[in-house]
Amino acid sequence: LAFVFAGHAVFPAIYTSMEKPEEYEQMLDKTYVIVGITCAVIGAAGYSLYGDGVKDEVTLNLPNGIASTVALALIAVNPLSKFALTMDPVARGLEEKLGIDINGGLTASSADADALLVVDPNGPLKARVLRTGLGASALLIAAKVPFFAIVMSLIGSFLTLTVSVIFPAACHLKVFEKTLTNKEKATDWAIMFVGGFCVVAGSVSAVTDLMAK
């Protein structure tokens, strides 16, 4: 559930690509509400149908048939769209370090910041090769690293919850500490406490599974 709300890395890319950046905050609020309601409805539906027998992916409980096939097809398509968006900040950072412009614009002719800027016609090709290489590397790691799923659950439980739950509340408390009411401060501390508990519980569970292997 926390992973659904941990899309912070792609926020800058979304903001810069918006036609009306001034509507960013409204868009973000509405998106979180929609995602939250969707998760709550799907979770409640899965539990009401299967109770404690519900699996990690509720679609695994579906009987064989058209509904199950459609659900699995949508699940297969979903990562393809999210993976590119999630990797975009990483690719942009590498392109900036390597002086690659995906639009084929002006790039520095040397590492010197004051160097002459030249047009790089191969910029788009280099960027696509770089991004393809990133995707292939991620696929290779997922396929070859032993117990990759368990390792990712450990990383996810620690880093995802820290970024999506603890860090925003801590930043809000630090930045607006002098203007927050006692109720707002208590809310931030409560969020950080719950997030910290989830981090510990998730990490312990992942480590236990890893040691069991």
C-alpha positions as CSV (number, residue, x, y, z in Angstrom):
1,L,0.0,0.0,0.0
2,A,2.8,2.4,0.9
3,F,4.4,1.7,-2.5
4,V,1.3,3.1,-4.2
5,F,2.0,6.5,-2.6
6,A,5.7,6.5,-3.0
7,G,5.9,8.2,-6.4
8,H,7.9,11.2,-5.2
9,A,10.8,10.6,-7.6
10,V,8.6,11.3,-10.6
11,F,7.0,14.4,-9.3
12,P,9.6,16.8,-10.8
13,A,9.2,15.2,-14.2
14,I,5.5,15.4,-14.0
15,Y,5.6,19.1,-12.9
16,T,8.0,20.1,-15.7
17,S,5.9,18.3,-18.4
18,M,2.6,19.9,-17.3
19,E,1.0,22.4,-19.7
20,K,-0.3,24.3,-16.6
21,P,2.3,23.9,-13.8
22,E,0.2,26.3,-11.6
23,E,-2.4,23.5,-11.3
24,Y,0.2,21.0,-10.0
25,E,-0.9,21.1,-6.3
26,Q,-4.6,20.7,-7.1
27,M,-3.7,17.8,-9.5
28,L,-1.6,16.1,-6.8
29,D,-4.3,16.4,-4.1
30,K,-7.0,15.0,-6.4
31,T,-4.7,12.2,-7.5
32,Y,-4.0,11.1,-4.0
33,V,-7.7,11.2,-3.1
34,I,-8.5,9.0,-6.2
35,V,-5.7,6.6,-5.5
36,G,-6.6,6.3,-1.8
37,I,-10.3,5.6,-2.5
38,T,-9.3,3.1,-5.2
39,C,-7.0,1.2,-2.8
40,A,-9.6,1.3,0.0
41,V,-12.3,0.0,-2.3
42,I,-10.2,-2.8,-3.8
43,G,-8.9,-3.8,-0.4
44,A,-12.3,-3.9,1.2
45,A,-13.7,-5.8,-1.7
46,G,-10.9,-8.4,-1.6
47,Y,-11.3,-8.9,2.1
48,S,-15.1,-9.1,2.1
49,L,-14.9,-11.8,-0.7
50,Y,-12.1,-13.9,0.6
51,G,-11.5,-12.9,4.2
52,D,-8.2,-14.1,5.7
53,G,-7.7,-16.3,2.6
54,V,-7.0,-13.3,0.4
55,K,-3.6,-13.5,-1.2
56,D,-0.9,-10.8,-1.6
57,E,-2.4,-10.1,-5.0
58,V,-6.2,-10.3,-4.9
59,T,-6.2,-11.3,-8.5
60,L,-4.6,-14.6,-7.5
61,N,-7.9,-15.4,-5.8
62,L,-9.9,-15.0,-9.0
63,P,-11.2,-18.2,-10.6
64,N,-9.9,-19.1,-14.0
65,G,-11.8,-17.4,-16.7
66,I,-12.2,-14.1,-18.7
67,A,-12.2,-12.0,-15.5
68,S,-8.9,-13.5,-14.4
69,T,-7.3,-13.2,-17.8
70,V,-8.3,-9.5,-18.2
71,A,-7.0,-8.7,-14.7
72,L,-3.7,-10.4,-15.3
73,A,-3.4,-8.6,-18.7
74,L,-3.9,-5.3,-17.1
75,I,-1.4,-6.1,-14.4
76,A,1.2,-7.0,-17.0
77,V,0.6,-3.7,-18.8
78,N,0.7,-1.6,-15.7
79,P,4.4,-2.1,-14.8
80,L,5.4,-1.3,-18.4
81,S,3.9,2.2,-18.1
82,K,5.1,2.9,-14.6
83,F,8.6,1.6,-15.1
84,A,9.5,4.2,-17.7
85,L,8.0,7.0,-15.6
86,T,9.9,5.8,-12.5
87,M,13.2,5.5,-14.3
88,D,12.9,8.9,-16.0
89,P,14.5,10.9,-13.2
90,V,17.4,8.4,-13.1
91,A,17.9,8.6,-16.9
92,R,17.7,12.4,-16.8
93,G,20.4,12.6,-14.1
94,L,22.7,10.4,-16.1
95,E,22.0,12.3,-19.3
96,E,22.9,15.5,-17.5
97,K,26.1,14.1,-16.1
98,L,27.1,12.7,-19.5
99,G,26.1,15.9,-21.4
100,I,23.4,14.1,-23.4
101,D,20.4,16.0,-24.6
102,I,17.5,13.8,-25.7
103,N,16.1,16.7,-27.8
104,G,19.4,17.0,-29.7
105,G,19.9,20.5,-28.4
106,L,23.1,22.3,-27.3
107,T,25.6,20.4,-25.2
108,A,28.9,21.3,-23.7
109,S,31.9,20.3,-25.9
110,S,34.0,19.4,-22.8
111,A,33.7,19.1,-19.0
112,D,34.4,22.8,-18.6
113,A,31.2,24.7,-17.8
114,D,32.4,27.6,-19.9
115,A,33.2,25.4,-22.9
116,L,31.8,26.1,-26.3
117,L,28.2,24.7,-26.7
118,V,27.7,22.6,-29.8
119,V,24.7,20.9,-31.3
120,D,24.8,17.1,-30.8
121,P,22.7,15.5,-33.6
122,N,23.2,12.1,-32.0
123,G,21.8,13.2,-28.6
124,P,18.4,11.5,-29.1
125,L,20.0,8.2,-30.1
126,K,22.5,8.3,-27.2
127,A,19.6,9.0,-24.8
128,R,17.6,6.1,-26.1
129,V,20.5,3.7,-25.9
130,L,21.2,4.9,-22.3
131,R,17.6,4.4,-21.3
132,T,17.3,1.0,-23.0
133,G,20.5,0.0,-21.1
134,L,19.0,1.1,-17.8
135,G,15.9,-1.0,-18.5
136,A,17.9,-4.0,-19.5
137,S,20.2,-3.7,-16.5
138,A,17.2,-3.6,-14.2
139,L,15.7,-6.7,-15.9
140,L,19.1,-8.6,-15.6
141,I,19.4,-7.8,-11.9
142,A,15.8,-8.9,-11.2
143,A,16.4,-12.2,-13.1
144,K,19.9,-13.0,-11.7
145,V,20.0,-11.7,-8.1
146,P,19.0,-14.6,-5.7
147,F,15.9,-13.9,-3.6
148,F,15.4,-10.6,-5.4
149,A,11.8,-10.3,-4.4
150,I,12.6,-10.7,-0.7
151,V,15.5,-8.2,-1.0
152,M,13.2,-5.7,-2.7
153,S,10.6,-6.2,0.1
154,L,13.3,-5.3,2.6
155,I,14.4,-2.2,0.7
156,G,10.8,-1.3,0.0
157,S,9.7,-1.6,3.7
158,F,12.6,0.5,4.8
159,L,13.0,3.1,2.1
160,T,9.5,3.4,0.7
161,L,7.8,3.9,4.0
162,T,10.6,6.3,5.1
163,V,10.1,8.4,1.9
164,S,6.4,8.2,1.7
165,V,5.4,8.4,5.4
166,I,8.1,9.6,7.7
167,F,10.1,12.0,5.6
168,P,7.1,14.3,4.5
169,A,5.8,14.6,8.0
170,A,9.3,15.3,9.4
171,C,9.9,18.0,6.7
172,H,6.5,19.6,7.4
173,L,7.3,19.7,11.1
174,K,10.8,21.1,10.5
175,V,9.9,23.7,7.9
176,F,6.7,25.0,9.5
177,E,7.5,24.3,13.2
178,K,7.1,27.9,14.3
179,T,3.6,28.3,12.7
180,L,2.1,24.9,13.4
181,T,-0.5,24.4,16.1
182,N,0.0,21.8,18.8
183,K,-2.6,19.6,17.1
184,E,-0.8,19.8,13.8
185,K,2.6,19.0,15.5
186,A,0.9,16.0,17.3
187,T,-0.4,14.8,13.9
188,D,3.0,14.9,12.3
189,W,4.6,13.1,15.3
190,A,1.8,10.5,15.1
191,I,2.4,9.9,11.4
192,M,6.1,9.5,12.0
193,F,5.5,7.1,14.8
194,V,3.1,4.9,12.8
195,G,5.6,5.1,9.8
196,G,8.5,4.1,12.1
197,F,6.5,1.1,13.4
198,C,5.6,0.0,9.9
199,V,9.3,0.3,8.8
200,V,10.5,-1.9,11.7
201,A,7.7,-4.5,11.3
202,G,8.2,-4.7,7.5
203,S,12.0,-4.9,7.8
204,V,11.8,-7.6,10.4
205,S,9.4,-9.6,8.3
206,A,11.6,-9.3,5.2
207,V,14.7,-10.2,7.1
208,T,12.9,-13.2,8.6
209,D,11.9,-14.4,5.2
210,L,15.4,-13.9,3.8
211,M,17.0,-15.9,6.6
212,A,14.4,-18.7,6.1
213,K,15.6,-19.0,2.5
